[in-house]
């Protein structure tokens, strides 16, 4: 990677961080209360390395084998890997072994497999966000809101997992108030289900086009790909 490319990486990352900070200030959030998860799926390892050199530690991947290949190339770096894709039963062992977070847990069967495999590997509990399908789209993963309490109860009882909070992937919208609505719904669900023992402190919501709306409604982690890495191109 040449100096010009590195300058672009730095500028994009600085711009995203500035957007997050501005949203925190605008909506009365504590400075630094919203973490950036850099979504690095279909981005090359060298670009992830460049982003890391500017202080980014957490990266999100959706394709298990692609992620494992990149992790091998970046094994010299202390990176925090988050799985944000659709979970497949035949890939749960790799997810349990190679990731510290899972953002799209929406099935008790997958939860059982991940927890058992995590325990068998002798690793610390896998940190999980339960995915809620607020749009009702059949193409979207996650549980319907009314099924969330049962899933939370089931997953909370599984050794090898630690339920950190909730995640959603709403339908796209260009209208700011429309963007805020599903994020407000997710926050309300969290507030209903949180307990002192299980505060569900993480709200994983918001992407490049709607991060301000997510921060307005309580996001603690935004998942940003294009705005950090530029347009995706399969490497």
C-alpha positions in Angstrom: 0.0 0.0 0.0 1.5 3.3 -1.0 1.4 6.6 0.9 -1.5 8.0 -1.1 -3.7 4.9 -0.3 -2.7 5.2 3.4 -3.7 8.8 3.4 -7.1 7.9 2.0 -7.5 5.2 4.7 -6.6 7.7 7.4 -9.0 10.4 6.0 -12.0 8.0 5.8 -11.4 6.7 9.3 -11.0 10.2 10.7 -14.2 11.2 8.9 -16.2 8.3 10.4 -14.8 9.0 13.9 -15.8 12.7 13.5 -19.3 11.7 12.5 -19.7 9.5 15.5 -18.3 12.2 17.8 -20.6 14.8 16.3 -23.6 12.6 16.7 -22.7 11.9 20.4 -22.6 15.7 21.0 -25.7 16.4 19.1 -27.9 13.8 20.9 -26.5 14.2 24.4 -24.4 11.0 24.5 -21.3 10.7 26.5 -18.1 11.3 24.4 -16.7 7.9 23.4 -19.8 6.0 24.3 -20.3 4.7 20.8 -17.8 2.1 19.5 -16.8 1.7 15.9 -16.9 -1.8 14.4 -15.1 -1.6 11.0 -17.0 -4.0 8.7 -14.1 -5.6 6.7 -16.0 -8.3 4.8 -14.7 -8.7 1.2 -11.8 -6.3 2.0 -8.2 -7.5 1.7 -6.0 -8.2 4.6 -3.6 -5.4 3.7 -6.4 -2.9 3.9 -7.4 -4.2 7.4 -3.8 -3.9 8.4 -3.8 -0.3 7.2 -6.9 0.6 9.2 -5.5 -1.1 12.3 -2.4 1.1 12.0 -4.6 4.1 12.6 -5.9 2.7 15.8 -8.9 0.5 14.9 -9.0 -2.8 16.7 -12.5 -4.3 16.1 -13.4 -5.7 12.7 -16.6 -7.4 11.5 -16.7 -10.3 9.0 -19.7 -12.1 7.5 -18.1 -15.0 5.6 -16.4 -17.6 7.8 -13.8 -19.0 5.6 -12.8 -15.6 4.1 -12.4 -14.3 7.7 -10.3 -17.3 8.8 -8.0 -16.8 5.8 -7.5 -13.1 6.7 -7.1 -13.8 10.3 -4.2 -16.1 9.5 -2.5 -13.3 7.4 -3.0 -10.9 10.3 -2.1 -13.2 13.2 0.6 -10.8 14.3 -2.0 -8.2 15.2 -4.1 -8.1 18.3 -7.5 -7.7 16.6 -11.0 -8.2 18.0 -13.0 -10.2 15.4 -16.8 -9.9 15.3 -19.0 -12.3 13.3 -21.9 -10.3 11.8 -23.2 -12.6 9.1 -25.9 -15.3 8.9 -25.0 -18.3 11.0 -24.8 -21.7 9.3 -24.9 -24.8 11.5 -21.9 -26.3 9.7 -19.8 -23.2 10.4 -20.5 -22.8 14.1 -17.3 -24.5 15.2 -15.2 -22.1 13.2 -17.2 -19.2 14.5 -16.7 -20.4 18.1 -13.0 -20.8 17.5 -12.1 -17.7 15.5 -14.4 -14.9 16.8 -14.9 -13.1 20.1 -18.3 -11.7 19.3 -21.4 -12.8 17.3 -23.9 -10.1 16.4 -26.5 -12.1 14.6 -27.6 -14.8 17.1 -31.3 -15.5 16.4 -31.7 -19.2 16.9 -31.5 -21.3 20.0 -30.1 -24.3 18.1 -27.2 -22.3 16.9 -26.7 -20.9 20.3 -26.4 -24.4 21.8 -23.8 -25.4 19.2 -21.8 -22.2 19.7 -21.8 -22.5 23.5 -20.9 -26.2 23.5 -18.1 -25.7 21.0 -16.7 -22.7 22.9 -16.6 -24.7 26.1 -14.9 -27.6 24.3 -12.3 -25.3 23.0 -11.6 -24.0 26.5 -12.2 -20.4 25.5 -13.8 -17.5 27.3 -17.6 -17.1 26.7 -18.5 -15.9 23.3 -20.0 -12.4 23.5 -23.3 -12.3 21.7 -25.9 -9.9 20.6 -29.4 -11.3 19.8 -30.7 -10.2 16.4 -34.2 -8.9 16.3 -36.1 -8.7 12.9 -38.1 -5.5 13.3 -39.0 -5.0 9.7 -40.7 -8.4 9.3 -38.8 -9.0 6.1 -38.5 -12.8 5.4 -35.0 -12.2 3.9 -33.7 -10.8 7.2 -32.4 -13.1 10.0 -33.3 -12.7 13.6 -36.3 -13.3 15.8 -39.6 -11.4 15.8 -39.9 -9.0 18.8 -42.5 -11.2 20.5 -40.1 -14.2 20.4 -37.2 -12.3 21.9 -37.9 -12.9 25.6 -37.9 -16.7 25.1 -34.7 -16.6 23.0 -33.0 -14.5 25.7 -34.0 -16.9 28.4 -32.7 -19.9 26.4 -29.4 -18.3 25.4 -28.7 -16.9 28.9 -28.7 -20.4 30.3 -26.1 -21.7 27.8 -22.5 -22.2 29.1 -20.0 -20.7 26.8 -22.1 -17.7 25.8 -22.5 -14.2 27.3 -25.4 -12.2 26.1 -24.2 -8.7 25.8 -27.2 -7.0 24.1 -29.3 -6.7 21.0 -28.7 -6.1 17.3 -30.9 -5.2 14.3 -30.6 -4.5 10.6 -33.5 -2.4 9.6 -34.8 -1.8 6.1 -33.0 1.1 4.4 -34.5 4.6 4.5 -33.3 8.1 3.4 -35.6 9.8 5.9 -34.0 10.5 9.3 -37.1 10.1 11.4 -37.9 6.8 9.6 -34.4 5.7 10.3 -34.8 6.4 14.0 -38.0 4.3 14.4 -36.5 0.8 14.4 -33.6 1.8 16.5 -36.0 3.3 19.0 -37.9 0.0 19.0 -34.8 -2.0 19.7 -33.8 0.3 22.6 -37.3 -0.1 24.0 -37.1 -3.9 23.8 -33.7 -3.7 25.6 -35.1 -1.5 28.3 -38.0 -3.9 28.8 -35.8 -7.0 29.1 -32.7 -5.6 30.9 -32.0 -6.6 34.5 -29.2 -5.6 36.9 -27.7 -9.0 36.4 -28.0 -8.8 32.6 -28.1 -5.2 31.5 -27.9 -5.9 27.8 -25.7 -2.9 27.6 -24.8 -3.3 23.9 -27.0 -2.0 21.1 -25.4 -3.0 17.9 -27.2 -0.9 15.3 -26.4 1.7 12.6 -24.3 1.6 9.4 -22.7 4.0 7.1 -26.0 5.6 5.9 -27.8 5.8 9.2 -25.3 5.9 12.0 -26.5 9.3 13.3 -30.1 8.0 13.7 -28.7 5.0 15.6 -26.6 7.1 17.9 -29.7 9.3 18.5 -31.5 6.2 19.8 -28.8 4.7 22.0 -26.5 2.7 19.8 -23.3 1.7 21.6 -21.7 0.1 18.6 -22.1 1.1 14.9 -21.1 -1.3 12.1 -19.4 0.8 9.4 -18.0 -0.7 6.2 -18.1 1.5 3.1 -17.4 4.8 4.9 -14.3 3.2 6.4 -13.0 1.1 3.6 -14.4 2.7 0.5 -16.5 0.8 -2.1 -16.3 -3.0 -1.8 -14.5 -5.0 -4.5 -14.1 -8.7 -4.1 -10.4 -9.2 -3.7 
